[in-house]
Structures are given as C-alpha cells and as structure tokens.
Amino acid sequence: MINRETTHYETDTADFEVTCDLCGEQDFYDDMDWTDLMAAMKDDGWKNKKEGGGDWVHHCPKCAAKIQERLDR
C-alpha cells in the first residue's frame, strides 16, 4: 500500500509511506514525484504487481525475495 502523507504543492512532490502488503514492513520516501518514488522503490528492492482484479500489491525486498525463491523452485 502506498499512502501520500504530505503534498508539497510548490514543487509538485509529496512524502509517501509504503507498506508491504504481506508483512507490514514500512518505508518512507520524502519529497518525490510519482516517477521518482517508483524508481526509488525499485532501487531499494520493492516489487509492485497488478493483480487480476486491478488492485496493486507492494512487497518489501524481504518478501519479494521469498516469493521469487518459491517461483524459482
């Protein structure tokens, strides 16, 4: 889950709270636009996936690694 915490209208950026949909791990990203947020999350190892119903799920690096390990078996 991604929550926009604060919007900085003068710079078109925001502060975001990202929560893993499996374990609840949280990361905070400050003063970013959406594109920068997605790039930072990817650099940090977060995985985002759109599920069949159209909802997005977000997995922290630890959970993403566990999922990939199961898929690789």
N, C-alpha and C positions, 0 to 999 in steps of 0.2 A: 504494500500500500504506500502511496506517495501522498503526503499532505503538504500543501503550501502553507507555511507558517506565517510569513510576513511578506508583503509585496512592497518593493521599492519602486514607486511609480516614476521617480525622476530618472532611473536608469533602466527601467523595464526588466528588472531582475527580481528574484524572490529568494527567501530562505525555505528550504524543504526538509521535511522529516521523512525518511524512507524506512519502512518496516518490512521485514521478511514475513511473507505470508505463511511460512512453515513454523519457524521457531520464535518469531517476535523480535529478533535482533534489530537494532535501530542504528542508523547513521544519519548525520545531519550535514547538509550541504548549504552553504551560505552564499548569498549574493550571486546567483546564477540565473541565466535564462534556461528555458527547457532543453535546448540543444546541448548547452554546456553540462547540465545535470545528467543527461543521458550518457554523454561522453565520460564524465567523472565516475558515474556508477559502473560503467563498463570497465574503465581503468582499474577500479577497485575490486572487480571480480563479481559484481552483482549481475544476475541474469533476469531478464524480463521476457515474459512469454504471454501471448494472447491465447486464451483458452477457447474452446468450441463455442461457448455462449457469448463470446465477445468481451469477456472480462479479462483484464490484465493481471497477472500474478508476478510477484517480485521475490526472488530468492537471494539471500545473502551469499557471500562467497563460500562459506562452510556448507550450507545446504545445497548450493549449486554443485559443489564438488561431490557430495554424496549422491545426488541424483545422477550425475554423469558417470560415477563409478558403477551404479546399478545398470545404467544403459550399456556400459561397455562389457558387461558380463556375457 
